[in-house]
Amino acid sequence: MPQSRKSQISLIDTPYYHCVSRCVRHSYLCGEDKFTGQSYEHRRAWVEERLLLLASVFAIDVCAYAVMSNHTHIVLCVDKEEADNWSLKEVLYRWHQLHKGTLLSQRFMRDEALSQSELFTLHETVNIYRQRLYDISWFMRSLNEYIAREANKEDDCTGRFWEGRFKSQALLDESAVLACMAYVDLNPIRAKIEKTPETSKHTSIQQRIQALLQEEQPKKLMPFVGNHRQDMPKGIPFNIIDYCELVDCTGRCIRDDKAGHIEHHHSAILQRLGLNSDQWLTLTTEFEKHFHTAVGGEHMMQQFKQHTHHQRIRGMAKARVLLQQA
């Protein structure tokens, strides 16, 4: 039975979520359809461009993504505090980039005078928009509906393009976040579509590596900000070079179709995560297989279960084995 989105999202527990959208039946989002021989490769750019546009509008950062042939993987980070601090004009400016808004919101943005009753109504409307701009469901709706319309227009057809709802997994601790990001970044390699992270087109890891060559980080992705310290800036609390090297090393193990091992000079980041190389390889190749609604250490999953009123959470036993603290 489908679970309500309210039971899958708990910002009290974590701002990080892994979202997966899949096309219905044999519909192809991108790549080449083996049944018809038709190429839809150009649609990868549609998804990537729309995704990064939405990240600039919503109070939601993109940590990782991979655009596959008939599904997408995205790791998102919700920043509710940022949205709460936006002014009325900031909220409306962002909302109007995607939607027309109301006559009142359009008049307000043109600096037209509004009566007290109109201002009261406008404030109520802005509160609704503000909540939507840090809502993962609205983010994914803004992505998937746009792509579905464009694909149906190109295919000259109507009807459902995506499965009914996107899948959402709460990432409850740093181990889960980093393992999920690597799982997403390595999806094309695991599917034998690409051979290396730097050649994996329309993925976040390719963007990060290309930016790293210019000694910078991608402006449209959530940045890595180094190890934990006082006055930490907003970002992922690990070193970008460590992460890229770890993903590359893990990708080699996956490509060779072996259990493999993480070489010694890559072990520091795993030690900080409290993982050994076997745990890491299992997580980065079988992430969705072992977990459903939430991913994290056993204690974090127990808290999430309580806050979301679940009777049980699938994956608790695996959390003890794969995400136990070192």
SULRA-V341917 format. One record per helix or strand. SS is the DSSP state (2 for helix, 1 for strand). FROM is the first residue (numbers start at 0). TO is the last residue. Records with the same first field share a line. If there is no record, write none. Layout:
SS->FROM-TO ; FROM-TO
This chain:
2->4-6 ; 42-56 ; 79-83 ; 87-95 ; 102-108 ; 115-131 ; 135-154 ; 173-184 ; 186-189 ; 196-198 ; 203-212 ; 239-254 ; 263-272 ; 276-289 ; 297-306 ; 315-321
1->15-22 ; 31-31 ; 38-38 ; 59-66 ; 70-77 ; 161-161 ; 166-170 ; 202-202 ; 223-223 ; 235-235 ; 293-294
